[in-house]
């Protein structure tokens, strides 16, 4: 299951009409809006293709200027990462070593930029200290 948040933009004079259309369209869940015409909704789908179909429905609602996906959550992707963490050495050994000193830990960059946690942690564990 995928869940994504969408920011919908409309002209303020059409705000109430677009909000009502979103509530009535049955492809999304309405959450909130502001007076500037920004509307927050979420969509769900069994995969990306289903979410994109729903996004197209939203984009075609009259007076919608833009509908942009902001955040996405994929249950399958999360499950795969949790399995790696649970069954592998995703946490560098030094972080589980109670006798390690902070000065012994070498910073190797932002984890968000690492494609493969297992390879990263193995490389981290081999780093000379």
C-alpha positions in Angstrom: 0.0 0.0 0.0 1.3 3.5 -0.9 0.1 6.7 0.7 1.1 10.1 -0.7 0.4 13.7 0.4 -0.6 16.1 -2.3 -0.6 19.9 -2.2 -3.3 21.2 -4.5 -3.2 24.8 -5.6 -6.2 26.9 -6.8 -7.1 30.5 -7.1 -8.7 31.8 -3.8 -12.0 32.7 -5.5 -12.5 29.0 -6.4 -11.2 27.6 -3.2 -14.5 26.4 -1.7 -15.6 24.9 -5.1 -12.3 23.0 -5.4 -12.4 21.8 -1.8 -15.9 20.4 -2.3 -14.9 18.8 -5.6 -12.0 17.1 -3.8 -14.2 15.9 -1.0 -16.7 14.5 -3.5 -14.3 12.9 -6.0 -13.6 9.7 -3.9 -10.0 9.4 -5.0 -8.5 11.3 -2.1 -8.9 12.3 1.5 -9.2 16.0 2.2 -7.3 17.3 5.3 -7.0 21.1 5.3 -6.6 24.3 3.3 -5.6 27.9 3.7 -6.9 31.2 2.4 -4.2 31.4 -0.3 -5.7 28.4 -2.1 -3.4 25.7 -0.9 -5.2 22.4 -0.1 -3.6 19.3 1.5 -5.0 15.9 0.6 -3.7 12.3 0.6 -4.1 9.5 -1.9 -3.7 5.8 -1.4 -3.0 3.1 -3.9 -1.7 -0.4 -4.3 1.2 0.9 -6.3 2.6 4.0 -8.0 0.5 3.6 -11.1 -2.7 3.6 -9.1 -1.6 6.8 -7.3 -0.7 8.5 -10.6 -4.2 7.7 -11.9 -5.7 9.3 -8.9 -3.4 12.3 -9.2 -4.5 12.8 -12.8 -8.2 12.8 -11.7 -7.3 15.5 -9.2 -5.3 17.5 -11.8 -8.4 17.5 -14.0 -10.8 19.0 -11.4 -11.9 22.4 -12.7 -9.9 25.3 -11.3 -7.0 23.2 -10.0 -3.9 25.1 -11.0 -1.4 22.5 -9.8 -1.4 19.2 -7.8 2.1 18.1 -6.6 3.0 15.0 -4.7 5.0 16.1 -1.7 5.6 13.0 0.5 5.2 9.3 -0.3 5.1 6.3 1.9 5.4 2.8 0.6 4.6 -0.1 3.0 6.5 -2.6 0.9 9.6 -0.4 0.8 9.4 0.1 4.6 9.0 -3.6 5.1 12.1 -4.4 3.0 14.2 -1.8 5.0 12.9 -3.2 8.3 13.8 -6.7 7.2 17.4 -5.6 6.4 17.7 -3.9 9.8 16.2 -6.9 11.7 18.2 -9.6 9.9 21.5 -7.9 9.0 24.2 -5.7 10.4 22.6 -2.5 9.4 23.9 -0.8 12.5 27.7 -0.3 12.5 29.3 -2.5 15.2 30.9 0.4 16.9 27.5 1.9 17.8 26.7 -1.3 19.7 30.0 -1.3 21.5 29.5 0.0 25.1 33.3 0.4 25.5 33.7 2.6 22.4 34.6 6.2 22.9 32.9 9.0 21.0 36.3 10.1 19.7 36.7 6.7 18.0 33.6 7.2 15.8 34.3 8.6 12.3 31.6 10.5 10.6 31.1 9.2 7.0 28.4 11.5 5.7 24.6 11.6 5.4 22.8 8.2 5.5 20.1 9.6 3.3 22.5 9.6 0.5 23.5 6.0 0.9 21.8 3.7 -1.5 22.6 0.4 0.2 22.6 0.3 4.0 24.2 -3.1 4.2 27.2 -2.1 2.0 27.5 1.2 3.8 27.7 -0.4 7.2 30.2 -3.1 6.2 32.4 -0.4 4.7 31.9 1.7 7.9 32.9 -1.3 10.0 36.1 -1.7 8.0 37.1 2.0 8.3 40.5 2.3 10.1 40.1 4.2 13.4 
